[in-house]
């Protein structure tokens, strides 16, 4: 199982939001490149980046920071947040980003998603954010009528290889992840699932290792609840 420590970017800083709430934001570092470097030193090979400014208003405020991370730190980088057109996809891929994550646009415009998957293959992932079993969009503010597990099956049928599934209610709470959701997703053959949201304990990493392809670690690493080096070791 791959471990993706996460860096959420806002105004060029490394921050964390609680359950996607911009009013509940903690700044962890003024220099996200240093954070990425520290993750690398602790054994990480992968990095999950979220452009919160891009997600909120579509602006490329953090592009230079992302460029520096990609160029200066030898990690496989995936980026999400506000990617709504092919131009933005190309900007990131041209930078050397390994994979871009589509969110709201994948729900609203499935034909666009199909076209991008047809062109860029495994370099396109979809972030599926769920609240009470239904897909949430627009920065988690709008809950759709789309059931999250059937949506993941539809994504597989469209050719999407990787889905990043987040149970919003668990995000940032340090109370554990929704293991039942990942067991359900395990039944969708041909879909590589990344677990995200609330992973806080070593036992969860050991358990997830047999269920999903990857796991994203956020607040647990920043707070010290999980040691990143140990998590990488357990996931092997």
N, C-alpha and C positions, 0 to 999 in steps of 0.2 A: 504494500500500500504506500502511495506517495503522500508525503506530508507537505502541505502548502501553508507556511505561516503567512499571515495576512497583514498588509499595510493599507489602511484607508487614508486617502489623501484629501486634504482640504487646505486651500491657500498655500500649497507647497509644504504643509506640515503632516506628520504622521499622527492620526487621531483615531479615536474609536467612538462610535455612536451606540447608545443603548436602544436596541430594537428599532434602529433606523431613524431615531428622533434627533434631528439637528439641534434641538434645544438641550439635549442631554449628551453633550460632546466633551470628551476628555482629550487634551493634547498630550501625546506621549513623547514626541520629539520634534524639534525644529528642523532636523535634517533626516528625512526618510532614507537617504542613501546610506547613512551610517547604520540605520536600523537594518536595512537589507544586508549590509556587510556583516553585521553581528549575527544575523540569521545564518549566513553562509559559514561563518566561523564555528557555529554550533552544529554544523553538519547538514544544513538544509541544501537541497538541490533545486527546489521549486519555490516560487513566490506568487502569491495571489494579491493583485493590486486592484483597489477600487477607487475610481475617480469620483469622489462625492460631489465636487462642483459640476462635473459633467452630468452626473445623474440628476442633480437638482435643476440646473438651468442650461445644460448643453454646452457650457463654455469649456475651452481647452486650457484651463488655468494651470493644470498640473503636468502639461505635456513635457516641459523641460525637465521636471523632476523625474518623470518616467523615463525619458531619454537617458538621463544620467545613471539611473539604476541599471537599465539594460546594458549600457556601455561600460560601466565601471564595476559591476558585480556579475560574476559568472553564474547565473541562475536561469532556469527555464521560467519565464515570466508569462503569466496570463493576466489580462486586464479587462475589467468591466466598469460600467458606469457611464451612461449617456451615449452609448454607441447606437446611433439611429440611422446611419446611412453608410453606403459603401466607401465613401471618401474617408470617413473616420476609421473604418476597418483597415483600409490601405495605409493610412498614416501610421497606425500602430504596427502593422505587419512589416512595413518598410523600415521601421525603427529597429526591428529585430525581436519584437514580442512574439512569443511562441504560439499564443492562442488568445483570441478575443472572445468576450462573453456578451451575448445578446440577451436582453431581458424583456422589457416592455414591448419592444418592436417585434420580438418573436411571437408574442401573444396577439398583438394587434394586426400584424401583417405577415401571416404564414407564407404567402407567396414570395415575399422578400427573403424570408428565412431560407426557403427552399432554394432560391436562386443563389444565395450566398454559400450555402452548404455545397451546392453543385460546383461553384467556382473555387472555394477555398477548403473544402473537405474538413479534415479533423482540426483545422485551425479555427473553426467556429464551434464554440460551446454555447449552451443556453443555461442561464440562471433561472431556476424555478423557485420562486419564493412563495411559501404557502402559509396561510393562516386558517386554522380550523379545517384543513383539508382542501382549501380552495386557493387558486393562484391569485397572488397580489401583484399589482403593477404600479407604475408611477411612484417609485420610491416608497412602496408598501402602503400607500395611502388609499388605494382603490382595490377592493376585493371583487374579483370577477365571478361569474357563474361557472367557470371552468374548473372541474375537479382535478386536483393536482396529479394524481397517479395516472389517470387516463390521458392527461396532457403529456406526461412523460412518455407514455406509450406512443402517442401520436408523433412526438418528436423523433423517437426511434424510427418510426415508419417513414419519416421525412428524410432520413439519412443522418440525423444528428448522432454523433458518437458519444459526446460527453455532456452530461447534465450535472449542474451544481445545484443541489436541492437544500434549501434552507427552511427550517420551521421557524418562522419569525418569533413565535412566542418563547423560543429557547435562546434566541440570539442575545449575547452579552449578559446572560443571567448567571453564568457559572454554576448552573444547577443540573447540568447534563443535557445530552442531546436526545432527539426523538428516535431511539433505536428501532422501534416498531416500523417507522416510516421507511427506514433503509432496508429492513427485511422484506417489506412489500416491494420496494423498488428492485430488489435483487431478483425478483421473479421476471423482470422484463429482460428477456434475452437480447444480447447484442448492445446493451446500453451500459456505458461506463459511468458510474455514479460517483460524484464527489460529495461527501457529507460535510455540511456546514451549519453552524449555529449551536452554541452551547456546549461543545465538547470540552470537558473540564477535568476528566479523570483518566489515569493510566489504564484502568480496566476497560474504558470505552475504546481506547485505541486498540487494545488487544482484541476486543470483540469485533470492532469495525473492520479489522484487517482481513477477516474472512468474508466480509459482506460487500464492501465497496472498493473502488479502485483508488480513491484518494480521500483525504480529510483536510479541511481547512481549520487552522488554529488561530484564534484571534485573541480575545481578552484573556483567556487562560494563560497564554504565554506572557502577555504584558504584565499581568497581575502576579505572576509567579506560581499560579495554581498548577501549571504544567511546566516542566523543564523541557525546552525544545530538543536539546541533545538526546535526552532520554526518550522523548516521543519518537524521534527519527529512528532511534535504535529499536524501540518496540515495534514499529511499523514494518521493519525489514522482514 
